[in-house]
Amino acid sequence: MYKLFVTGTALLMSLALTAQRKIPVDSSYNVNRVYSQISGDYPIAVPAKDSLPAHVKATRNLVYNTLEHTPFGKRALHLDVFQPKTEGLHPAVIMIHGGGWRSGTRSMQVPLAQQLASKGFVTVSVEYQLSMEAKYPAAVHNIKAAIRWVKANAATYQIDTNRIAISGSSAGGHLAALTGLTNGLAHFEGKQGVFTASSKVHAIVDIDGIVDFLAPSSLNLVRKPDSPDIEWLGGSYSQKPDTWKEASLFSGLPKKRLYLCFF
């Protein structure tokens, strides 16, 4: 009986410690650092700021998905919504930040989200799990859950569910394109969040995001073991060729008829 008690106590302590583990954060990709890197070449450039236009309403820090069991305990994922104060339904843009699938925050998309909202779009900046927390395809499952949440709450935020686009920058551009080009594919859908609506989007804006990991210019790069794509995909191409192909928009996916814009 004593041994059973000790074993049970140790198990409970282990579970408690697991729940208290902090999610690892890489903050190396941030606005101030990038600005310091480019300011010499672009002296008139200034960082965009979080500045809400007068005719835009902000609803921040909304939980769109809660993961009950992760190595870091219960995990809530958040998004921010910016909507015009005008009446009627508006097209929406789901916005995904960059950072090599490892760094960055949804706040980086906020200045652009606010400006787009001032032009008549409902914009949604999304948090997702980065590679130090969860490997591919967790981020895709997160983002698709966010899209379903947006559709489920469309009436609240005056969203036209027949006009939803997804956009992203750098790694966020890749995630936006991968999410949009996998409409209806169960493997990419995941099992997170609500399922009262589909995760289908109608247009993609990819700003400087990779579209094919197997393209010669990508595949022939000399990479270190901690390269962002190797970390996120869980191994190098030689170790996980099927994963690299699957995550490639033009090598691994069935062709889709979507509006796909590159910048």
Residue pairs with C-beta under 8 A, 6 or more apart in sequence:
18 71
18 72
18 73
19 72
19 73
19 74
20 73
21 71
21 72
21 73
22 72
23 72
23 75
23 132
23 133
24 132
24 133
25 132
26 99
26 102
26 103
26 130
26 132
27 103
28 103
29 98
29 99
29 100
29 102
29 103
29 104
30 103
30 104
30 105
30 108
31 47
31 48
31 108
32 47
35 45
35 47
38 45
39 45
48 111
48 112
49 111
50 107
50 110
50 111
50 114
51 111
51 114
52 58
52 82
52 114
53 114
53 115
53 117
53 118
55 84
55 85
55 86
55 118
56 82
56 83
56 84
56 85
56 114
56 117
56 118
57 82
57 83
57 84
57 85
58 80
58 81
58 82
58 114
59 80
59 81
59 82
59 83
59 157
60 80
60 81
61 78
61 80
62 78
62 79
62 80
62 81
63 76
63 77
63 78
64 77
64 78
64 79
64 126
64 145
64 146
64 149
64 150
64 193
65 76
65 77
65 142
65 145
65 146
65 149
65 192
65 193
66 74
66 75
66 76
66 77
67 74
67 75
67 76
67 77
67 192
68 74
70 133
70 134
72 133
75 129
77 127
77 128
77 129
77 142
77 145
77 146
78 106
78 127
79 106
79 124
79 125
79 126
79 127
79 146
79 149
80 106
80 110
80 113
80 124
80 125
81 122
81 123
81 124
81 157
82 110
82 113
82 114
82 116
82 117
82 122
82 123
82 124
82 125
83 90
83 117
83 122
83 123
83 157
83 158
84 90
84 117
84 118
84 120
84 121
84 122
84 158
86 120
87 158
88 158
89 158
89 159
89 160
90 120
90 121
90 122
90 158
90 159
90 160
91 120
91 121
91 122
91 159
91 160
91 163
91 164
91 165
92 121
92 122
92 123
92 124
92 150
92 154
92 157
92 159
92 160
92 163
92 164
92 165
93 113
93 116
93 121
93 122
93 123
93 124
93 164
93 165
93 166
93 167
93 205
94 124
94 126
94 143
94 146
94 147
94 150
94 164
94 165
94 166
94 167
94 176
94 201
95 106
95 109
95 112
95 113
95 123
95 124
95 125
95 126
95 166
95 167
95 168
95 172
96 109
96 126
96 128
96 143
96 166
96 167
96 168
96 169
96 172
96 173
96 175
96 176
96 179
97 104
97 105
97 106
97 107
97 108
97 109
97 125
97 126
97 168
97 169
97 172
98 104
98 108
98 168
98 169
98 170
98 171
98 172
98 173
98 208
98 209
99 105
99 108
99 130
99 170
99 171
99 172
100 131
100 170
100 171
100 228
100 229
100 232
101 130
101 131
101 136
101 139
101 171
101 175
101 228
101 229
101 231
101 232
102 130
102 131
102 132
102 228
102 231
102 232
103 130
104 130
104 171
104 172
105 127
106 125
106 126
106 127
107 125
108 169
109 125
109 169
109 172
110 125
112 123
113 123
113 124
113 125
114 123
116 123
117 123
122 157
122 158
122 159
124 146
124 150
126 142
126 143
126 146
127 142
128 138
128 139
128 142
128 143
128 146
128 175
129 138
129 139
129 142
130 139
131 228
131 231
131 232
132 231
135 231
135 232
135 233
135 234
136 232
136 233
136 234
136 243
136 247
137 187
137 188
137 190
137 247
139 175
139 232
140 175
140 178
140 179
140 182
140 188
140 190
141 188
141 189
141 190
141 191
141 192
142 190
142 192
143 166
143 175
143 176
143 179
144 179
144 188
144 189
144 190
144 192
144 199
145 190
145 192
145 193
145 194
145 199
146 193
147 164
147 166
147 179
147 199
147 200
147 201
148 193
148 194
148 195
148 196
148 197
148 198
148 199
149 193
149 194
150 157
150 159
150 164
151 159
151 161
151 164
151 196
151 197
151 198
152 194
152 196
152 197
153 159
154 160
154 161
161 197
162 202
163 202
164 200
164 201
164 202
164 203
165 201
165 202
165 203
165 204
165 205
165 259
166 176
166 179
166 180
166 201
166 203
166 204
166 205
167 173
167 176
167 204
167 205
167 206
167 207
168 174
168 175
168 176
168 177
168 205
168 206
168 207
168 209
169 207
169 208
169 209
170 207
170 208
170 209
171 209
171 210
171 228
172 207
172 209
173 205
173 206
173 207
173 208
173 209
173 210
174 206
174 209
174 210
174 211
174 249
175 209
176 204
176 205
176 206
176 209
177 204
177 206
177 209
177 211
177 249
177 260
178 188
178 247
178 249
178 253
179 188
179 199
179 201
180 201
180 203
180 204
180 256
180 258
180 260
181 204
181 249
181 253
181 256
181 258
181 260
182 188
182 253
183 198
183 199
183 200
183 201
183 256
183 258
184 198
184 200
185 253
185 254
189 199
201 258
202 258
202 259
203 258
203 259
203 260
203 261
204 258
204 259
204 260
204 261
205 261
205 263
206 260
206 261
206 262
206 263
207 262
207 263
208 263
210 218
210 229
211 248
211 249
211 250
211 262
212 218
212 248
212 249
212 250
212 251
213 219
213 229
213 233
213 237
213 244
213 245
213 247
213 248
213 251
214 237
214 244
214 245
214 248
214 251
214 252
215 248
215 250
215 251
219 237
223 229
223 230
223 236
224 230
225 236
230 236
233 240
233 243
233 244
233 247
234 240
234 243
235 243
237 244
245 251
245 252
246 252
246 253
